[in-house]
Amino acid sequence: MVAGVGNPKKSNAPPSLTFIDTSSGNVIGKIELPGRTRWALKLLENYKGKMYTSTLTPVELALLSVRRKIPVEGMIASVLSIAEPKDAGKQNALAATHLIDYEETGALDSFHASLCGEEIISSDNIHEKLGVKRIGSNYLQNHFKKESE
């Protein structure tokens, strides 16, 4: 999921949430929001200085950016401005391979789950199956419930 804060100077760039299938790079859904994504800003405020990202995140975003013809440098710089990369150790790599082989999760999801610790900011519910708490997921669930009613 990508939370777009929008550009008030452009009427065709409202705040939005874009959902991307990381295995194919295809956009699977987009929600335009009435205002900036307050829940994302609140998460940033609550976890400032305590947010880490997998070393795979920049790789995953670079691949996606190239596919979508989005400037890679700006994408990666944005992520690194809020989260410190966390390297994978042997234990993380072995845990990820176990998830791939025995839980049948994708390679990137498995490494993200093995590196994140106990919490992750993600729209992907596979992490809950693996016992990882998704931060911010209540907002997304409530939003989709309202749209489907």
C-alpha positions as CSV (number, residue, x, y, z in Angstrom):
1,M,0.0,0.0,0.0
2,V,1.2,3.5,-0.8
3,A,-0.3,6.4,1.1
4,G,-0.2,9.5,-1.2
5,V,-0.4,12.7,0.7
6,G,-1.7,14.6,-2.4
7,N,-0.7,17.9,-4.0
8,P,-3.0,20.8,-3.1
9,K,-1.7,22.7,-6.2
10,K,-3.0,20.0,-8.6
11,S,-6.7,19.1,-8.7
12,N,-5.9,15.8,-10.2
13,A,-3.6,14.7,-7.3
14,P,-5.8,14.3,-4.2
15,P,-4.7,12.3,-1.1
16,S,-5.1,8.6,-1.8
17,L,-4.3,5.0,-0.8
18,T,-3.0,2.9,-3.7
19,F,-2.9,-0.9,-3.3
20,I,-0.3,-2.7,-5.3
21,D,0.2,-6.5,-5.9
22,T,3.9,-6.7,-5.1
23,S,4.3,-10.0,-7.1
24,S,3.0,-8.5,-10.3
25,G,3.5,-4.7,-9.7
26,N,-0.1,-4.1,-10.8
27,V,-2.3,-1.6,-9.0
28,I,-5.2,-3.6,-7.5
29,G,-7.1,-0.7,-6.0
30,K,-7.1,3.0,-5.3
31,I,-9.1,5.1,-2.8
32,E,-9.2,8.8,-3.1
33,L,-9.4,10.4,0.4
34,P,-11.2,13.5,1.5
35,G,-8.1,14.8,3.3
36,R,-4.6,13.9,4.1
37,T,-4.0,10.4,5.6
38,R,-4.2,11.4,9.2
39,W,-3.7,7.8,10.4
40,A,-0.4,7.5,8.5
41,L,0.7,10.9,10.0
42,K,-0.3,9.7,13.5
43,L,1.7,6.5,13.0
44,L,4.7,8.5,11.9
45,E,4.4,10.8,14.9
46,N,3.9,7.8,17.4
47,Y,6.8,5.8,16.0
48,K,9.2,8.6,15.0
49,G,12.8,7.5,15.5
50,K,11.6,3.9,16.1
51,M,10.6,2.9,12.5
52,Y,12.8,0.5,10.6
53,T,12.5,-1.0,7.2
54,S,13.8,-4.2,5.6
55,T,16.8,-3.8,3.4
56,L,14.5,-5.3,0.8
57,T,12.0,-2.4,0.8
58,P,14.2,-0.1,-1.3
59,V,14.8,-3.0,-3.8
60,E,11.1,-3.8,-4.0
61,L,10.2,-0.2,-4.4
62,A,12.9,0.3,-7.1
63,L,11.6,-2.6,-9.1
64,L,8.1,-1.3,-8.8
65,S,9.1,2.3,-9.7
66,V,11.0,1.2,-12.8
67,R,8.0,-0.9,-13.9
68,R,5.6,2.1,-13.3
69,K,8.1,4.7,-14.7
70,I,8.2,6.5,-11.4
71,P,11.4,8.3,-10.4
72,V,13.3,5.8,-8.2
73,E,15.4,8.3,-6.3
74,G,12.5,10.2,-4.9
75,M,10.6,7.0,-4.0
76,I,13.6,5.6,-2.0
77,A,14.5,8.9,-0.5
78,S,10.9,9.2,0.9
79,V,11.1,5.8,2.6
80,L,14.6,6.5,4.0
81,S,13.4,9.8,5.4
82,I,11.1,8.0,7.8
83,A,12.6,4.6,8.4
84,E,16.1,3.2,9.0
85,P,17.1,0.1,7.0
86,K,17.6,-3.0,9.1
87,D,20.0,-5.6,7.8
88,A,19.1,-9.3,7.7
89,G,21.2,-11.6,9.8
90,K,21.5,-15.4,9.4
91,Q,18.6,-15.9,11.8
92,N,16.3,-13.7,9.7
93,A,17.3,-15.4,6.5
94,L,16.6,-18.8,7.9
95,A,13.3,-17.7,9.3
96,A,12.3,-16.3,5.9
97,T,13.2,-19.5,4.2
98,H,11.1,-21.5,6.6
99,L,8.1,-19.2,5.9
100,I,8.6,-19.7,2.2
101,D,8.9,-23.5,2.4
102,Y,6.4,-24.3,5.1
103,E,3.9,-21.4,5.2
104,E,3.9,-21.0,1.4
105,T,4.4,-17.2,1.6
106,G,6.1,-15.2,-1.1
107,A,9.8,-14.4,-0.8
108,L,9.5,-10.7,-0.2
109,D,6.6,-11.1,2.3
110,S,8.7,-13.8,4.1
111,F,11.7,-11.6,4.5
112,H,9.7,-8.6,5.5
113,A,8.0,-10.7,8.2
114,S,11.3,-12.1,9.5
115,L,12.9,-8.7,9.7
116,C,10.1,-6.6,11.1
117,G,10.0,-8.0,14.6
118,E,6.5,-8.1,16.1
119,E,4.9,-5.2,14.2
120,I,4.6,-4.1,10.6
121,I,2.9,-1.2,8.8
122,S,1.3,-3.1,5.9
123,S,-2.0,-3.5,4.0
124,D,-1.1,-7.1,3.4
125,N,-3.0,-9.5,5.7
126,I,-0.5,-12.3,5.2
127,H,1.5,-10.9,8.1
128,E,-1.3,-11.6,10.5
129,K,-1.3,-15.2,9.4
130,L,2.3,-15.3,10.3
131,G,1.7,-13.8,13.8
132,V,2.9,-10.3,13.0
133,K,0.7,-7.4,14.2
134,R,-0.2,-4.9,11.4
135,I,-0.1,-1.3,12.7
136,G,-2.7,0.9,11.1
137,S,-4.8,-2.0,9.7
138,N,-7.9,-1.0,11.7
139,Y,-8.2,2.2,9.7
140,L,-8.1,0.2,6.4
141,Q,-10.6,-2.4,7.6
142,N,-13.0,0.3,8.8
143,H,-12.7,2.2,5.5
144,F,-13.4,-0.8,3.4
145,K,-16.4,-1.8,5.5
146,K,-17.9,1.7,5.0
147,E,-17.4,1.5,1.2
148,S,-18.9,-1.9,0.8
149,E,-22.1,-1.0,2.8
